[in-house]
Amino acid sequence: MNTRGAITRLGKARSTGTALLGERATWGIVIAAGALVTAALVNRQLAKRAERRNRPIGRFLDVNGVRLHYVERGKGDGPLVLLHGQGSMIQDFEASGLIDMAAEKYRVIAFDRPGYGYTERPRGTIWTPQAQADLLHRALKRLGVSHATVLGHSWGASVAIALALKYPQDVGALVLASGYYYPTMRADVLAQSQPAVPVIGDIMRHTISPLASRLLWPLAMRKIFGPAPVPKKFERFPKEMAVRPSQLRASAAESFLMIPDAIAYRKSYADLRMPVVIIAGGQDRLVDTDRQSSRLHREIKQSAFHRVRGAGHMVHQTATRDVMAAIDQAAA
């Protein structure tokens, strides 16, 4: 009788323990879900506030159903097209002073690429460099631009190359700054691509990723600018726009495409026939200058290569006059 009672009590205790664990797990899920919902609401309000504080600085074109934001400045005879890098927007070139500097000689047109700034990024398209080149080519036709000098920084360099390969009659010269041209092992790319993963990535970019990006912003800037310090003029860049969920999705998607695109284009660079000027920071901490820019120079016979000492990935910010000289060299 005592044995049966003990067994009964043990069974009840186990049932109670299981129930408590289940209840705690349920409450844990509820609390986690509540935290994610709260984070999503906070990020939504922060994104709206960022857009209120940073109104569009240019004009809009509707190109094949995509609302494209661009800035046009200067009245020079030669058109100059500026394509920003991953995670950035027109204000990067604005803050650097490059737009104002170039506008003294050229008709400067700087685009927000799909998903950045105020340009849309429809989900129905995989926005490879070629897809973006097609969009920009149509936009340039609408603007009456041909035989342009095209500068692409970082991921924008891949778009510039795609534009030059597919529409060589409309690209008079290329300036490629801090680009990634050949596939390499990049563990960081996998981590940066996660917000682009369907469902899980959508949850991340609306909840955790924007808040984490805000916290890690100073560290990230030190890395992409290093070894040069972050210049004071970069304070004009609206970082609160760069950490919006929509822009984080574009940046993550381009991280995911980075290596496949390098694989696809690595044998096509020698087909470029226009003048090409390559410029890169000598101590770039994101992209190996020797394995990327220097190698590209060896493969393109009519290219010139400028390695800027003491500069990192953001060479247009820390060595703006060197980049301007590269533009003049290419355009000439």
JOHUMO-V85548 format. One record per backbone hydrogen bond with DSSP energy under -0.5 kcal/mol. CO is the residue of the C=O (numbers start at 0). NH is the residue of the N-H. If there is no record, write none. Layout:
# JOHUMO-V85548
CO | NH
CO | NH
This chain:
# JOHUMO-V85548
0 | 4
1 | 5
2 | 6
3 | 7
4 | 8
5 | 9
6 | 10
7 | 11
8 | 12
9 | 13
10 | 14
11 | 15
12 | 16
13 | 17
14 | 18
15 | 19
16 | 20
17 | 21
18 | 22
19 | 23
20 | 24
21 | 25
22 | 26
23 | 27
24 | 28
25 | 29
26 | 30
27 | 31
28 | 32
29 | 33
30 | 34
31 | 35
32 | 36
33 | 37
34 | 38
35 | 39
36 | 40
37 | 41
38 | 42
39 | 43
40 | 44
41 | 45
42 | 46
43 | 47
44 | 48
45 | 49
46 | 50
47 | 51
48 | 52
49 | 53
58 | 69
60 | 62
60 | 67
61 | 63
62 | 65
64 | 66
65 | 62
65 | 67
66 | 119
67 | 60
68 | 111
69 | 58
70 | 109
72 | 107
77 | 106
78 | 148
79 | 108
80 | 150
81 | 83
81 | 110
82 | 152
84 | 87
88 | 91
88 | 92
89 | 92
89 | 93
90 | 94
91 | 95
92 | 96
92 | 97
92 | 98
93 | 96
96 | 100
97 | 101
98 | 102
99 | 103
100 | 103
101 | 104
101 | 105
102 | 74
104 | 77
105 | 75
105 | 107
106 | 79
107 | 72
108 | 81
109 | 70
110 | 83
110 | 112
112 | 115
115 | 118
118 | 114
121 | 124
124 | 126
125 | 127
127 | 131
128 | 132
129 | 133
130 | 134
131 | 135
132 | 136
133 | 137
134 | 138
135 | 139
136 | 140
137 | 141
138 | 142
139 | 144
140 | 143
147 | 149
147 | 171
147 | 172
148 | 80
148 | 150
149 | 151
149 | 174
150 | 82
151 | 176
152 | 155
153 | 156
153 | 157
154 | 157
154 | 158
155 | 159
156 | 160
157 | 161
158 | 162
159 | 163
160 | 164
161 | 165
162 | 166
166 | 169
167 | 170
169 | 147
169 | 171
171 | 274
172 | 149
173 | 276
174 | 151
174 | 176
175 | 177
175 | 278
176 | 153
178 | 180
183 | 185
185 | 188
185 | 189
186 | 190
187 | 191
188 | 192
189 | 193
190 | 193
192 | 195
193 | 196
196 | 200
196 | 201
197 | 199
198 | 202
199 | 203
200 | 204
201 | 205
202 | 206
203 | 206
203 | 208
206 | 210
207 | 211
208 | 212
209 | 213
210 | 214
211 | 215
212 | 216
215 | 219
216 | 220
217 | 221
218 | 222
219 | 223
220 | 224
221 | 225
223 | 312
223 | 313
224 | 227
224 | 311
225 | 284
228 | 230
230 | 233
231 | 234
232 | 235
233 | 236
236 | 238
237 | 240
237 | 241
238 | 242
240 | 243
243 | 247
244 | 248
245 | 249
246 | 250
247 | 251
248 | 252
249 | 253
250 | 254
251 | 255
252 | 256
253 | 257
254 | 257
254 | 258
256 | 260
257 | 261
258 | 262
259 | 263
260 | 264
261 | 265
264 | 267
264 | 268
267 | 270
268 | 271
274 | 173
275 | 277
275 | 303
276 | 175
277 | 305
278 | 177
279 | 307
280 | 283
286 | 288
287 | 291
288 | 293
289 | 294
291 | 295
292 | 296
293 | 297
294 | 298
295 | 299
298 | 300
299 | 302
301 | 275
303 | 277
304 | 306
305 | 279
305 | 307
306 | 308
307 | 281
307 | 310
310 | 282
312 | 314
313 | 316
313 | 317
314 | 318
318 | 322
319 | 323
320 | 324
321 | 325
322 | 326
323 | 327
324 | 328
325 | 329
326 | 330
327 | 331
